[in-house]
Amino acid sequence: MADDTPADNTHHLATEDKALLRAATTGEGAVPVTPDLLADIGASLDARYADIDARYPALVEACPYETRLAVAAWVFQAIVDHATEGGTFRYLIYHRLGFGPDAYVPLYQAGGMTISNEFDLSGTKGDA
């Protein structure tokens, strides 16, 4: 299995976010954590959650039925592969689904971490 590091498509992130992402994904670099930084992170997450809640349902609704069906089938297959073969949440979203770091929050909020942690079919192969 490949590592959990996403492809480098971080051009849209702020410098502080890039530093945090680098430290979180590679263990390299230092980011001083202060109360102000934690407050900024919380506010940023709140804004991102509000944006997701406001925009995503309309984006999905705007897709033709056949496109939604194809995407749902593709995602289901990736989830079953993940549940059978294992891996981390980051591996699921970056490698199996092909997203970058910007997908972490919306897919986490949608329950992706629960799917990754709780859905395990690795012991079912060959069972009747």
DSSP file (Angstrom, degrees, kcal/mol; ACC not computed):
  #  RESIDUE AA STRUCTURE BP1 BP2  ACC     N-H-->O    O-->H-N    N-H-->O    O-->H-N    TCO  KAPPA ALPHA  PHI   PSI    X-CA   Y-CA   Z-CA
    1    1 A M              0   0    0      0, 0.0    86,-0.0     0, 0.0    90,-0.0   0.000 360.0 360.0 360.0 140.0    0.0    0.0    0.0
    2    2 A A        -     0   0    0      1,-0.1    93,-0.1    89,-0.1    89,-0.0  -0.196 360.0 -88.4 -72.3 169.9    1.3    3.5   -0.8
    3    3 A D        -     0   0    0      1,-0.1    -1,-0.1     2,-0.1    92,-0.0  -0.121  33.7-111.0 -73.1 178.2    1.8    6.1    1.8
    4    4 A D  S    S+     0   0    0     21,-0.1    -1,-0.1    90,-0.0    90,-0.1   0.295  75.7 120.6 -94.0   8.6   -0.9    8.5    3.0
    5    5 A T        -     0   0    0      1,-0.1     3,-0.1    20,-0.1    -2,-0.1  -0.609  58.8-133.5 -80.0 127.8    0.7   11.6    1.5
    6    6 A P        -     0   0    0      0, 0.0    94,-0.1     0, 0.0    -1,-0.1  -0.293  29.0 -89.6 -75.1 162.6   -1.6   13.4   -1.0
    7    7 A A        -     0   0    0     92,-0.3     2,-1.5    87,-0.2    88,-0.0  -0.357  54.7 -94.7 -62.2 153.5   -0.4   14.6   -4.4
    8    8 A D  S    S+     0   0    0      1,-0.1    -1,-0.1    92,-0.1     3,-0.1  -0.588  75.1 131.3 -80.9  93.0    0.8   18.2   -4.3
    9    9 A N        +     0   0    0     -2,-1.5     3,-0.3     1,-0.1    93,-0.2  -0.339  28.4 119.8-130.8  51.8   -2.2   20.3   -5.2
   10   10 A T    >   +     0   0    0      1,-0.2     3,-2.0     2,-0.1    -1,-0.1   0.175  28.6 116.0-102.0  15.4   -1.9   22.7   -2.3
   11   11 A H  T 3  S+     0   0    0      1,-0.3    -1,-0.2    -3,-0.1     7,-0.0   0.745  75.2  54.2 -59.2 -24.2   -1.4   25.9   -4.4
   12   12 A H  T 3  S+     0   0    0     -3,-0.3    -1,-0.3     2,-0.0     2,-0.2   0.512  89.1  99.6 -89.2  -5.4   -4.7   27.3   -3.1
   13   13 A L  S <  S-     0   0    0     -3,-2.0    -3,-0.0     1,-0.1     2,-0.0  -0.523  77.5-110.2 -85.2 149.1   -3.8   27.0    0.7
   14   14 A A     >  -     0   0    0     -2,-0.2     4,-2.4     1,-0.1     5,-0.2  -0.328  34.4-106.4 -68.3 158.7   -2.6   29.8    2.9
   15   15 A T  H  > S+     0   0    0      1,-0.2     4,-2.2     2,-0.2     5,-0.2   0.893 121.5  50.2 -55.5 -44.4    1.1   29.6    4.0
   16   16 A E  H  > S+     0   0    0      1,-0.2     4,-2.3     2,-0.2    -1,-0.2   0.899 110.4  50.0 -63.1 -39.9    0.1   28.7    7.6
   17   17 A D  H  > S+     0   0    0      1,-0.2     4,-2.8     2,-0.2    -2,-0.2   0.884 109.3  51.6 -65.8 -38.5   -2.2   25.9    6.2
   18   18 A K  H  X S+     0   0    0     -4,-2.4     4,-2.8     2,-0.2    -1,-0.2   0.902 109.7  50.0 -63.8 -40.2    0.6   24.6    4.0
   19   19 A A  H  X S+     0   0    0     -4,-2.2     4,-2.4     2,-0.2    -2,-0.2   0.919 112.7  46.3 -64.5 -43.4    2.9   24.5    7.1
   20   20 A L  H  X S+     0   0    0     -4,-2.3     4,-2.6     2,-0.2    -2,-0.2   0.923 113.3  49.3 -63.5 -44.1    0.4   22.6    9.1
   21   21 A L  H  X S+     0   0    0     -4,-2.8     4,-2.6     2,-0.2     5,-0.3   0.920 111.7  48.7 -62.1 -44.7   -0.3   20.2    6.3
   22   22 A R  H  X>S+     0   0    0     -4,-2.8     4,-2.4     1,-0.2     6,-0.8   0.929 113.6  46.5 -61.2 -45.7    3.4   19.5    5.8
   23   23 A A  H  X5S+     0   0    0     -4,-2.4     4,-1.2     4,-0.2    -2,-0.2   0.898 115.5  46.3 -63.7 -40.3    3.9   18.9    9.5
   24   24 A A  H  <5S+     0   0    0     -4,-2.6    -2,-0.2    -5,-0.2    -1,-0.2   0.869 120.5  36.4 -71.6 -36.7    0.9   16.7    9.7
   25   25 A T  H  <5S+     0   0    0     -4,-2.6    -2,-0.2    -5,-0.2    -1,-0.2   0.772 134.5  18.5 -90.6 -26.5    1.6   14.6    6.6
   26   26 A T  H  <5S-     0   0    0     -4,-2.4    -3,-0.2    -5,-0.3    -2,-0.2   0.603  90.0-124.6-118.8 -16.5    5.4   14.3    6.7
   27   27 A G  S  <<S+     0   0    0     -4,-1.2     2,-0.3    -5,-0.7    -4,-0.2   0.500  70.3 128.9  80.2   3.3    6.4   15.2   10.3
   28   28 A E        +     0   0    0     -6,-0.8    -1,-0.3     2,-0.0    -2,-0.2  -0.676  48.9  20.1 -94.4 146.2    8.7   17.9    8.9
   29   29 A G  S    S-     0   0    0     -2,-0.3     2,-0.4    -3,-0.1    -3,-0.0   0.014  74.8-101.5  88.5 165.1    8.6   21.5   10.1
   30   30 A A        -     0   0    0      2,-0.0   -10,-0.0    -2,-0.0    -2,-0.0  -0.985  22.7-169.3-129.3 138.2    7.4   23.2   13.2
   31   31 A V        -     0   0    0     -2,-0.4     2,-0.4   -11,-0.1   -15,-0.0  -0.957  22.9-134.6-127.1 111.6    4.2   25.1   13.7
   32   32 A P        -     0   0    0      0, 0.0     2,-0.7     0, 0.0     5,-0.1  -0.512  19.4-145.6 -67.9 123.3    3.9   27.0   17.0
   33   33 A V        +     0   0    0     -2,-0.4     3,-0.0     4,-0.1    -2,-0.0  -0.816  27.6 168.3 -95.9 116.6    0.4   26.4   18.3
   34   34 A T     >  -     0   0    0     -2,-0.7     4,-2.6     1,-0.1     5,-0.2  -0.796  50.0-106.0-120.7 163.2   -1.0   29.4   20.1
   35   35 A P  H  > S+     0   0    0      0, 0.0     4,-2.3     0, 0.0     5,-0.2   0.883 122.6  52.7 -56.5 -37.2   -4.5   30.2   21.4
   36   36 A D  H  > S+     0   0    0      2,-0.2     4,-2.4     1,-0.2     5,-0.2   0.913 108.6  49.0 -65.4 -41.6   -4.9   32.6   18.5
   37   37 A L  H  > S+     0   0    0      2,-0.2     4,-2.7     1,-0.2    -1,-0.2   0.926 111.3  49.6 -62.8 -44.2   -3.9   29.9   16.0
   38   38 A L  H  X S+     0   0    0     -4,-2.6     4,-2.4     1,-0.2    -1,-0.2   0.894 111.1  49.6 -62.2 -39.4   -6.4   27.5   17.5
   39   39 A A  H  X S+     0   0    0     -4,-2.3     4,-2.5    -5,-0.2    -1,-0.2   0.906 111.5  49.3 -64.4 -41.2   -9.1   30.1   17.4
   40   40 A D  H  X S+     0   0    0     -4,-2.4     4,-2.6     2,-0.2    -2,-0.2   0.907 110.9  49.5 -63.9 -42.2   -8.3   30.8   13.7
   41   41 A I  H  X S+     0   0    0     -4,-2.7     4,-2.6     2,-0.2    -2,-0.2   0.929 111.4  49.3 -62.6 -44.8   -8.3   27.1   12.9
   42   42 A G  H  X S+     0   0    0     -4,-2.4     4,-2.4     1,-0.2    -2,-0.2   0.915 112.6  47.0 -60.4 -44.0  -11.7   26.7   14.6
   43   43 A A  H  X S+     0   0    0     -4,-2.5     4,-2.3     2,-0.2    -1,-0.2   0.893 111.6  51.4 -65.2 -39.6  -13.1   29.7   12.7
   44   44 A S  H  X S+     0   0    0     -4,-2.6     4,-2.3     2,-0.2    -2,-0.2   0.914 111.2  47.4 -63.8 -43.2  -11.7   28.4    9.4
   45   45 A L  H  X S+     0   0    0     -4,-2.6     4,-2.9     2,-0.2     5,-0.2   0.915 110.3  52.2 -64.6 -42.6  -13.3   25.0   10.0
   46   46 A D  H  X S+     0   0    0     -4,-2.4     4,-2.2     1,-0.2    -2,-0.2   0.914 111.3  47.3 -59.2 -42.8  -16.7   26.6   10.9
   47   47 A A  H  X S+     0   0    0     -4,-2.3     4,-2.3     2,-0.2    -1,-0.2   0.898 112.2  49.9 -65.4 -40.4  -16.6   28.6    7.7
   48   48 A R  H  X S+     0   0    0     -4,-2.3     4,-2.5     2,-0.2    -2,-0.2   0.917 110.4  49.7 -65.3 -43.2  -15.7   25.5    5.7
   49   49 A Y  H  X S+     0   0    0     -4,-2.9     4,-2.7     1,-0.2    -2,-0.2   0.918 111.4  49.2 -60.6 -43.8  -18.5   23.5    7.2
   50   50 A A  H  X S+     0   0    0     -4,-2.2     4,-2.0    -5,-0.2    -1,-0.2   0.903 111.2  49.8 -63.4 -41.2  -21.0   26.3    6.5
   51   51 A D  H  X S+     0   0    0     -4,-2.3     4,-2.6     2,-0.2     5,-0.4   0.919 111.5  48.5 -62.4 -44.5  -19.8   26.5    2.9
   52   52 A I  H  X S+     0   0    0     -4,-2.5     4,-2.0     1,-0.2    -2,-0.2   0.940 112.3  48.3 -61.3 -48.3  -20.1   22.7    2.5
   53   53 A D  H  < S+     0   0    0     -4,-2.7    -1,-0.2     1,-0.2    -2,-0.2   0.846 116.5  43.9 -61.9 -34.3  -23.6   22.7    3.9
   54   54 A A  H  < S+     0   0    0     -4,-2.0     4,-0.3    -5,-0.2    -2,-0.2   0.876 125.4  26.2 -79.4 -39.1  -24.7   25.6    1.7
   55   55 A R  H  X S+     0   0    0     -4,-2.6     4,-1.9    -5,-0.2     3,-0.4   0.845 104.0  68.2 -98.8 -37.3  -23.2   24.5   -1.6
   56   56 A Y  H  X S+     0   0    0     -4,-2.0     4,-2.4    -5,-0.4     5,-0.2   0.869  95.1  54.5 -62.9 -42.5  -22.8   20.8   -1.9
   57   57 A P  H  > S+     0   0    0      0, 0.0     4,-2.4     0, 0.0    -1,-0.2   0.915 111.6  46.5 -57.6 -40.6  -26.5   19.7   -2.0
   58   58 A A  H  > S+     0   0    0     -3,-0.4     4,-1.9    -4,-0.3    -2,-0.2   0.876 109.8  54.0 -67.8 -37.2  -27.1   22.0   -5.0
   59   59 A L  H  X S+     0   0    0     -4,-1.9     4,-0.6     2,-0.2    -1,-0.2   0.921 111.8  44.6 -61.9 -43.3  -23.9   20.8   -6.7
   60   60 A V  H >< S+     0   0    0     -4,-2.4     3,-1.3     1,-0.2    -2,-0.2   0.928 111.8  52.1 -66.3 -44.8  -25.1   17.2   -6.4
   61   61 A E  H 3< S+     0   0    0     -4,-2.4    -1,-0.2     1,-0.3    -2,-0.2   0.825 103.7  59.1 -61.3 -32.2  -28.7   18.1   -7.5
   62   62 A A  H 3< S+     0   0    0     -4,-1.9    -1,-0.3    -5,-0.1    -2,-0.2   0.672  87.5  93.5 -72.9 -16.6  -27.3   19.8  -10.6
   63   63 A C  S << S-     0   0    0     -3,-1.3     5,-0.0    -4,-0.6    -3,-0.0  -0.546  87.8-106.1 -77.2 140.7  -25.6   16.6  -11.8
   64   64 A P     >  -     0   0    0      0, 0.0     4,-2.4     0, 0.0     3,-0.4  -0.293  30.3-111.7 -61.3 152.0  -27.6   14.4  -14.2
   65   65 A Y  H  > S+     0   0    0      1,-0.2     4,-2.6     2,-0.2     5,-0.2   0.894 117.2  53.0 -51.4 -47.0  -29.0   11.2  -12.7
   66   66 A E  H  > S+     0   0    0      1,-0.2     4,-2.3     2,-0.2    -1,-0.2   0.868 109.1  49.4 -62.1 -37.7  -26.7    9.0  -14.7
   67   67 A T  H  > S+     0   0    0     -3,-0.4     4,-2.7     2,-0.2     5,-0.2   0.932 111.1  48.9 -66.0 -46.6  -23.6   10.9  -13.5
   68   68 A R  H  X S+     0   0    0     -4,-2.4     4,-2.6     1,-0.2    -2,-0.2   0.902 112.3  49.6 -59.6 -41.2  -24.7   10.7   -9.9
   69   69 A L  H  X S+     0   0    0     -4,-2.6     4,-2.4    -5,-0.2    -1,-0.2   0.922 111.5  47.6 -64.5 -44.7  -25.3    7.0  -10.3
   70   70 A A  H  X S+     0   0    0     -4,-2.3     4,-2.3     2,-0.2    -2,-0.2   0.916 114.1  46.9 -63.0 -43.7  -21.9    6.4  -11.9
   71   71 A V  H  X S+     0   0    0     -4,-2.7     4,-2.6     2,-0.2    -2,-0.2   0.916 111.9  50.5 -65.6 -42.9  -20.1    8.4   -9.1
   72   72 A A  H  X S+     0   0    0     -4,-2.6     4,-2.7    -5,-0.2    -2,-0.2   0.918 111.5  48.2 -61.8 -43.2  -22.1    6.6   -6.4
   73   73 A A  H  X S+     0   0    0     -4,-2.4     4,-2.3     2,-0.2    -1,-0.2   0.911 112.2  49.3 -63.3 -42.2  -21.2    3.2   -7.9
   74   74 A W  H  X S+     0   0    0     -4,-2.3     4,-2.1     2,-0.2    -2,-0.2   0.911 112.8  47.0 -63.1 -43.7  -17.5    4.2   -8.2
   75   75 A V  H  X S+     0   0    0     -4,-2.6     4,-2.5     2,-0.2    -2,-0.2   0.918 110.4  52.5 -65.6 -44.0  -17.4    5.4   -4.5
   76   76 A F  H  X S+     0   0    0     -4,-2.7     4,-2.6     1,-0.2     5,-0.2   0.920 109.7  49.5 -57.6 -43.6  -19.2    2.3   -3.3
   77   77 A Q  H  X S+     0   0    0     -4,-2.3     4,-2.7     1,-0.2    -1,-0.2   0.914 110.7  49.5 -62.7 -42.3  -16.5    0.1   -5.0
   78   78 A A  H  X S+     0   0    0     -4,-2.1     4,-2.2     2,-0.2    -1,-0.2   0.886 111.5  49.8 -63.4 -38.2  -13.7    2.2   -3.5
   79   79 A I  H  X S+     0   0    0     -4,-2.5     4,-2.7     2,-0.2    -2,-0.2   0.918 111.8  46.9 -67.4 -43.5  -15.3    1.8   -0.1
   80   80 A V  H  X S+     0   0    0     -4,-2.6     4,-2.0     2,-0.2     5,-0.2   0.914 112.4  50.1 -65.3 -42.1  -15.7   -1.9   -0.4
   81   81 A D  H  X S+     0   0    0     -4,-2.7     4,-3.1    -5,-0.2     5,-0.4   0.918 112.7  48.0 -58.9 -42.7  -12.1   -2.2   -1.7
   82   82 A H  H  X S+     0   0    0     -4,-2.2     4,-2.6     1,-0.2    -2,-0.2   0.910 111.4  49.1 -64.8 -43.3  -10.9   -0.2    1.3
   83   83 A A  H  < S+     0   0    0     -4,-2.7    38,-2.2     1,-0.2    39,-0.8   0.824 117.8  41.5 -66.8 -30.5  -12.9   -2.2    3.8
   84   84 A T  H  < S+     0   0    0     -4,-2.0    -2,-0.2    37,-0.2    -1,-0.2   0.887 126.9  29.5 -82.7 -42.6  -11.5   -5.4    2.3
   85   85 A E  H  < S-     0   0    0     -4,-3.1    -3,-0.2    -5,-0.2    -2,-0.2   0.675 102.0-139.5 -96.0 -19.8   -7.9   -4.4    1.8
   86   86 A G     <  +     0   0    0     -4,-2.6     2,-0.2    -5,-0.4    -1,-0.2  -0.106  34.6 148.1  86.1 173.5   -7.6   -1.9    4.7
   87   87 A G        -     0   0    0     29,-0.1     2,-0.1    -4,-0.1    -1,-0.1  -0.706  45.3 -70.9 140.0 170.4   -5.9    1.5    4.9
   88   88 A T     >  -     0   0    0     -2,-0.2     4,-2.2     1,-0.1     5,-0.1  -0.355  45.1-104.4 -86.4 169.5   -6.2    4.8    6.6
   89   89 A F  H  > S+     0   0    0      1,-0.2     4,-2.4     2,-0.2     5,-0.2   0.914 123.8  51.8 -58.4 -43.9   -8.7    7.6    6.0
   90   90 A R  H  > S+     0   0    0      1,-0.2     4,-3.1     2,-0.2     5,-0.5   0.902 107.6  51.7 -62.3 -40.0   -6.1    9.6    4.2
   91   91 A Y  H  >>S+     0   0    0      1,-0.2     5,-1.9     2,-0.2     4,-1.9   0.918 109.6  51.5 -61.4 -41.8   -5.3    6.6    2.0
   92   92 A L  I  <>S+     0   0    0     -4,-2.2     5,-1.9     3,-0.2     6,-0.2   0.949 118.7  34.2 -59.6 -50.2   -9.0    6.2    1.2
   93   93 A I  I  <5S+     0   0    0     -4,-2.4     6,-2.7     3,-0.2    -2,-0.2   0.870 125.5  38.3 -79.8 -34.7   -9.4    9.8    0.1
   94   94 A Y  I  <5S+     0   0    0     -4,-3.1    -3,-0.2    -5,-0.2   -87,-0.2   0.890 131.7  18.3 -83.7 -39.1   -6.1   10.5   -1.5
   95   95 A H  I  <5S+     0   0    0     -4,-1.9    -3,-0.2    -5,-0.5    -2,-0.1   0.880 128.8  39.0-103.0 -47.9   -5.3    7.3   -3.2
   96   96 A R  I   <S+     0   0    0     -5,-1.9    -3,-0.2     1,-0.2    -4,-0.2   0.911 132.4  27.2 -71.4 -40.2   -8.5    5.3   -3.7
   97   97 A L  S   <S-     0   0    0     -5,-1.9    -1,-0.2    -6,-0.3    -3,-0.2   0.626 100.9-131.2 -98.6 -14.7  -10.7    8.3   -4.5
   98   98 A G        +     0   0    0     -6,-0.2    -4,-0.2     1,-0.2    -3,-0.1   0.703  54.3 140.5  78.2  21.1   -7.9   10.5   -5.9
   99   99 A F        -     0   0    0     -6,-2.7   -92,-0.3     1,-0.1    -1,-0.2  -0.438  42.0-131.3 -90.9 169.2   -8.6   13.7   -4.0
  100  100 A G    >   -     0   0    0     -2,-0.1     3,-2.1   -94,-0.1     4,-0.3  -0.388  44.6 -73.5-106.2-172.0   -6.2   16.2   -2.5
  101  101 A P  G >  S+     0   0    0      0, 0.0     3,-1.5     0, 0.0     4,-0.4   0.762 123.2  69.4 -57.7 -27.9   -5.9   17.8    1.0
  102  102 A D  G 3  S+     0   0    0      1,-0.3     3,-0.2   -93,-0.2   -92,-0.0   0.706  93.3  59.5 -65.2 -17.6   -8.9   20.1    0.3
  103  103 A A  G <> S+     0   0    0     -3,-2.1     4,-2.3     1,-0.2     5,-0.3   0.620  82.1  85.4 -84.1 -13.3  -11.2   17.0    0.4
  104  104 A Y  H <> S+     0   0    0     -3,-1.5     4,-2.3    -4,-0.3     5,-0.2   0.932  90.8  43.4 -56.9 -52.0  -10.2   16.1    4.0
  105  105 A V  H  > S+     0   0    0     -4,-0.4     4,-3.0     1,-0.2     5,-0.2   0.951 116.4  43.5 -65.0 -52.2  -12.8   18.3    5.7
  106  106 A P  H  > S+     0   0    0      0, 0.0     4,-1.5     0, 0.0    -1,-0.2   0.892 117.9  45.6 -64.2 -35.5  -15.8   17.7    3.6
  107  107 A L  H  <>S+     0   0    0     -4,-2.3     5,-2.8     2,-0.2     6,-0.3   0.838 113.9  49.2 -76.0 -31.1  -15.2   13.9    3.4
  108  108 A Y  H ><5S+     0   0    0     -4,-2.3     3,-1.7    -5,-0.3     5,-0.3   0.943 111.5  49.3 -65.0 -48.5  -14.5   13.8    7.2
  109  109 A Q  H 3<5S+     0   0    0     -4,-3.0    -2,-0.2     1,-0.3    -1,-0.2   0.821 106.5  57.1 -61.1 -31.7  -17.7   15.8    7.8
  110  110 A A  T 3<5S-     0   0    0     -4,-1.5    -1,-0.3    -5,-0.2    -2,-0.2   0.485 128.5 -94.0 -80.2  -2.7  -19.7   13.4    5.6
  111  111 A G  T <>5S+     0   0    0     -3,-1.7     4,-2.2    -4,-0.2    -3,-0.2   0.560  81.7 135.8 104.5  10.3  -18.6   10.4    7.7
  112  112 A G  H  ><S+     0   0    0     -5,-2.8     4,-2.7     1,-0.2    -4,-0.2   0.855  72.2  53.7 -60.7 -37.2  -15.6    9.2    5.8
  113  113 A M  H  > S+     0   0    0     -5,-0.3     4,-2.6    -6,-0.3    -1,-0.2   0.903 108.8  49.8 -65.5 -39.5  -13.5    8.7    9.0
  114  114 A T  H  > S+     0   0    0     -6,-0.3     4,-2.8     2,-0.2     5,-0.4   0.926 111.6  48.4 -63.2 -44.8  -16.3    6.4   10.4
  115  115 A I  H  X S+     0   0    0     -4,-2.2     4,-1.9     1,-0.2    -2,-0.2   0.942 113.9  47.0 -59.3 -47.6  -16.4    4.4    7.2
  116  116 A S  H  < S+     0   0    0     -4,-2.7    -2,-0.2     1,-0.2    -1,-0.2   0.888 120.4  37.4 -62.9 -40.5  -12.6    4.1    7.2
  117  117 A N  H  < S+     0   0    0     -4,-2.6    -2,-0.2    -5,-0.2    -1,-0.2   0.824 126.8  30.6 -83.0 -32.3  -12.4    3.1   10.8
  118  118 A E  H  < S+     0   0    0     -4,-2.8     2,-1.1    -5,-0.2    -3,-0.2   0.696  95.2  83.7-105.5 -21.8  -15.5    0.9   11.3
  119  119 A F     <  +     0   0    0     -4,-1.9     2,-0.5    -5,-0.4    -1,-0.1  -0.730  54.4 162.2 -93.0  98.9  -16.2   -0.8    7.9
  120  120 A D        +     0   0    0     -2,-1.1   -36,-0.2     1,-0.1     3,-0.2  -0.946  18.0 158.4-125.9 110.9  -13.9   -3.9    7.9
  121  121 A L    >   +     0   0    0    -38,-2.2     3,-1.9    -2,-0.5     4,-0.5   0.224  45.0 110.9-108.7  11.0  -14.5   -6.8    5.5
  122  122 A S  T 3  S+     0   0    0    -39,-0.8     3,-0.4     1,-0.3    -1,-0.1   0.775  79.8  46.9 -61.4 -27.2  -11.0   -8.1    5.7
  123  123 A G  T 3  S+     0   0    0     -3,-0.2    -1,-0.3     1,-0.2    -2,-0.1   0.374  97.6  73.5 -94.3   5.4  -12.1  -11.3    7.6
  124  124 A T    X   +     0   0    0     -3,-1.9     3,-2.0     2,-0.1    -1,-0.2   0.591  61.6 114.1 -97.9 -11.0  -15.0  -12.1    5.3
  125  125 A K  T 3  S+     0   0    0     -4,-0.5     3,-0.1    -3,-0.4    -3,-0.0  -0.409  89.7  10.5 -62.4 129.5  -13.2  -13.4    2.3
  126  126 A G  T 3  S+     0   0    0      1,-0.3    -1,-0.3    -2,-0.1     2,-0.2   0.337  96.7 130.1  85.4  -8.0  -14.0  -17.0    1.8
  127  127 A D    <         0   0    0     -3,-2.0    -1,-0.3     1,-0.1    -3,-0.1  -0.496 360.0 360.0 -76.5 150.4  -16.7  -17.0    4.4
  128  128 A A              0   0    0     -2,-0.2    -1,-0.1    -3,-0.1    -3,-0.1   0.464 360.0 360.0 -79.6 360.0  -20.0  -18.5    3.5
